Amino acid sequence: MKVLISGAGIAGLASAHRLRTLGHEVVVLERAAGPRTTGYMIDFFGPGYDAAERMGVLPRLEEAGYRVEEAAYVDRRGRRVAGLRFDRLARAVDGRLLSIMRPDLERALREDLPTGVTLRFGAGVVGVEDSDAGVTARLSDGSAVSGDLLVGADGVHSTVRRLVFGEGHLRHLGFHTAAFTFDDPEIHALVAGRFCVTDTVGRQVGFYGLRDGRVAAFTVHRTSSPDLPEDPRTAVMEAYGSLGWVVPRALARCPAEIYYDQVAQVELPRWSFGRVVLVGDACGAVSLLAGQGASLGIGGAYVLADHLDDLTAYERAWRPVVVDKQQVARSGARWFLPSSPRRLWARRVAMRLSNLPGVDRVVATSLVGKPVTIG
């Protein structure tokens, strides 16, 4: 079978890897001119970890990954007020956990693609023609390519989803997020080995030191509007500029080009139509609140590849997994970023209690959610 994949992100690359391994002809179509370099650190565990191991790419991910000691919450002076040790979280998943920058995860998947995968940058899908004879994707470079199946793996703002399934499938969760990297040896020394987060109401900034000496920054703040700003860098300055600790210093080093998006989930009645099927965030974005988007992207790609002969079976197998993680994310939103001083205090207490024997495993298990088995 000839499979066209829209999107060279995590779900698209994982789909390409698995499908080519199974003997299919694979063409990956990506609208960006080249690999993306922006993104934040993710905790990688669960079904995607298992799928990556089966695909043989786990050693590369472990090489690119980080072993973070803890998520430390700090006050305006940088003093630690609460924290969650990663070794406790790791025990809840039998040690099958690593932290990795999203661009590094994509690069590892891209560089490990089997021979024969065609990867085209600067060729986004702008039109889809589906028929009994096959599916044709019209591309942004003016060309067209045909195949037996089109996989939409083009993210939460999927063009394939919009073209084939229509508008209106995003559920805004009330947050905006951003990520960027910068150089600052002093901040790097302060946060090395830890993920340090401001203990603040309605907005927070997190930092972690990378092995090349740079510092990665992650931000999230509450907002009722799903609309994205015309100037993301200015929006970040305005949203977080009054925070204490090293935040103003970090913002002064914020580059012009940063990752910025709303925090949203995708809710879709069906994931396939004709010769078109969706995978990853395109059909089931769980949002950063769930913390497993990359894992579900790889796991879903693995399951899809094994069900090309029955796309409804793929959806029956994978939709319950996605829905569960979406529900976990929505229910935990008030603790992920407290909206009041009272809830902020309650989160501190909960995190301190999590250090008690027995309680730590309960808390860690609640964060990783129900175990998922890849078929």
N, C-alpha and C positions, 0 to 999 in steps of 0.2 A: 504494500500500500504506500502511496505517496502522501505524506502528511505535511501540510503547511502549518507553521507555528508563528503566530503574531506575538512578538515580544521576546526579547533576549534578556529578560530578568531571571529571577530565581526559578519560578515555575516553568518558564519557557525553556530554559537551559536544561532543567531536570527532565522535562518531557522529551527534549531532543536526545538526551543521553540514553534514556530508557528505551525510547522508540527505535533508535538506531541499533542499540544492542539487540533488540528483538528482530532486527532484519528489515525494518521499514526504511524507505527513502525519506529523508527529512530535510526540509528547507525552513530556516528560521529567518523571519522578517522583522527588522527592528527599525523604528522610525528615527531614533537618535543617530547622529553621525558617527558615534563610537561608544565604547563602553562608558557607563556612568561612573563617576568618581565620588559622588556625594552620597551620604547616608549615615546611619548611626549604628552603634554597637547593639547587637541582638544576642539574646540568650538562646542557644540552639540545643534543643532536646526533643524528645517525643517521637512521633511517627517519622518526621523528616530525618532525624538522626538514624533511625533504623533503616530507612530507605537508602540514605547515603552510604551506610555500611554495606548494604546488599549491592549497591551500584559500584562499590570499590573506590569511592571518592572520599571516604571518611579520613584516611590518613592525610590527605591534602588539607582538609578542613582543620584537622587537629594541628597541623603545622602552621596554618595561618591564624589559628585561634589564640585566645588569651585565657589565662586562669585568674579570674578576679577573686580577691579575698572576700570582699563584702560590698554591699550597697550601704554607704554611710551617709546619714542625713545630718547636715550641719546648719548652725545658726548664722546670723549676720556676721559674726566674727570668725567663722570657720570652725567653731567648736562642735564636736560630734555630740548629738543629742539622742540619736537612735541609729539602729542599723540592723541589717540582715546578712548573716554570713552565708556565702555561697556554698560552703561545704555542707551545710544543712539542706540546702536546696538540692545539691548533687546527690545526697544520700536518698532523697525521695525518689530519684530516678536512677538509682543504682549506679551512680557515678557517670551516667551517660549524658553529660552536659558540658558544653563549652561556650565561651563568649567569642563572638567574631564580628568584625566590621562587615556591614552588608556588602560594600563593594568588594571586599576580600572574598566573601562567599561566592559572589557572582564570578569573580575571576577564577576561582578554583574550579567551579563547574564548567566555565567556558574553556579553560585550558585542558580540561580532562575529557572534552567531547570526543567520542569515537571518530575514527577516520570515516569520511564520507558525508558528514553533516555539512550542509551548505549554510553559511551564516552571512546574511546581507544586512549591513548597516545603511542608514539613510534610505530605507525602503519601507515606510510605514503603510499599513493597510488603510485605504481611503474608500474602498468600495468592495462589496461582496456580491457575487452572482452564484446562486446555488441552484443546481438542477439534478435530475436523476443521473446525468452523465458524469457529474463531478462538480467541484466548487472552484471558482476563479476569484482570486484576490487582485483588485486593482491597487496599484502602489503609488506612493507619493512621488516617486521618480519618473512616473509616466509609463512604466511598464506594467505587465500583468503576469501572473503565474497561476497555473492550475494544478489541482491535485484531487485526491479522493476524499480528503478531510481537512478542515481548517480548525486549528485549535487556538482559541483566543486566550492568550496568557499575558495580556497587555495591561495588567494591573487594575487597581481600584477605579481608575478613570478609563476603563477599557473602551477603545474605539470599536472593536468587534462586537462587544455587547450592545453598544448604542446602535450600530448599523443593523444588527440582526434581531435584537430583543427589545429595542426601543429605549426611551429615556426613563428617568425617574426611579432608579433602583438603589440610590445611595441613601443611607441613613446617617445623618450627621449626629455625632455623639456629644457635641458641645465643646470641642477642643480644637486648637491649632497646634501644630508641632513644627519644629525646625531642627536642622543639624548642620554643623560645619566643623572644620578643623583649622587649627592655627598653631603658630610657633610661640612658645613662651616657656623657657626652661624652669622658671620659678614655679609656675602653676603645675608644670609636669611633675616636678619633684614633690609637690604637695599631694597630688592625687595618684601617684604611681602605685599600681597594684590594687587600687580601689575604684569603685564608681561612686563619686561624691556628688550628692544632690542637695540643693538648698531645701531646707525644711520650712516651706512657705505656703501661704494660702492662695489658691486660685491660679498660681503660676509657679513654675520651678525650672531650674537650670541644673543640668548634670554634667560632670566632667570625668574623663578617664584618659590616662596617659598611654600613648601608643609606643610601640617598640622603636619607631624611627625618630622619637623625640618630640613629635607633634602631640597636641592635645585635641581630643575630640569633644565637642560640645553637643548637648542635646537639650532642647527646650520644649515645654508644653504649657499652654495656658488656656483657661476657660474663655469661651466666647460663644454667643448664641448664633452668630452668623457663619454660614458655610462658605461665604465668598472669600476668595483669596486676595491678598493685597497686590497692588500693582508693583510695589517695591518691597519685596520680602525682607531685605536687610533693614530698611527703615522701620518696618513693622516690628522686627525683633528688638531693635534699639528702644522703641517706644514701650513695648510690652514689659521689658525686663531691666531697663536702664536704672531703675531706682532700687533694685535689689542690692544687698550688701555683699560682703566677703570679696571674692576676686571677680565677681560678675562684671562690673564696669570695665575692669582691665581686659577681660576676655572679649567683651563686646567691641572694644576699641580695635581689636585684632580680627574682627569678623570680616571675611572676604566678601567681595561683591556678589559672587555666585554661591548660593547656599541651597540646601534642600529645604522646602517649605510646603506644607500641605495641611488640609483639614484632617481630623481624625474621624473616620467614617467606616461603616460596615456596608456590605452589599447584600441585599435581600432580593432574590430572584425566584419566581415560581418554578422555573425549569432551567436546566443548565445546557441543554442541547436542543437543536432545531435543525432538521435536515442533515446536512453534512457539516454542520458547525457545532462545536462543543467548547465550553469554557472550563478553565482550570485556574487554581490559585486565587488571588485577590479579585480577578475578573468576575468570578461567580460567587465567592464566599469570603470576602475580606472580613477578618475578625477584628482588625484595628490593633494598634500598638498596646492597647489596654489589656489585650489577651496575651501578648508577648510570644505568640507562636505562629505568626504569619508566614515566616520563612519555612518553618518546619511543616506547616500544613501545605504550603506550596509544593515542596518536594514530595511529601507523602501523597498528596492528591495527584501529582503527575505520575507517580509510580503506579497508583491504583488505576488511573485512566488508561495507561499504556497496556495494562492487562485486561482491559474491557473494551477494546475498540470494536469488537463484534457486537456489543450490546451496551450502548451509551447509557441507557436507563439503569442498567445494573451498576455502572460506575457511580451514578448519582445516588442510587439506593444505598450503596456501600459507604459513600463518603459524606453525603449531606448530613447525617446525624452527628458526625464528628464535628463538622463546621458549626452547626447550630448550637451544639453544646458549648463550644469555645466562645461563640458570640454571646451567649447568655451569661457566661462567666465574666466576660469583659464588661457587659452592661451593669451587672450587679456589683462589680468591684470598682466602678468608676469613682464613687464618692470617697474611696480610700486611696485610690491611685493618686488623685490630686484633690485633697480636702478643700471644701468650699467655705469653711468657717474655722475660726480659731478652736472651737470646741471639737470639731472633727479632726483637726490637726493634732490636738492633744490626745484624742482617743487613738489615733494611729501610732503616736509615740508609745503609749502604754501597751498597745497590742504588740508592737515590735520588741519592746523590752521583755514582755511575757514570753515571746517566741524563743527566748534564749533558755527557758526552763526545760529540763529533761522531759521528754514526752510531748510537751507542747510544741517544741520546735518541729517535730516531724509532722504533726497535725497541720501547722501553718504552712510548711513547705508543700505538703500534699495538696492543700487547698489552692496553692498558687499554680502548681503544674497541672491540676485537673485530673480527669479520669484517664487511665491508661488506654492507649490506642494500639491495636495490633494491625500491622500491614499484612494483607492477605497472603 
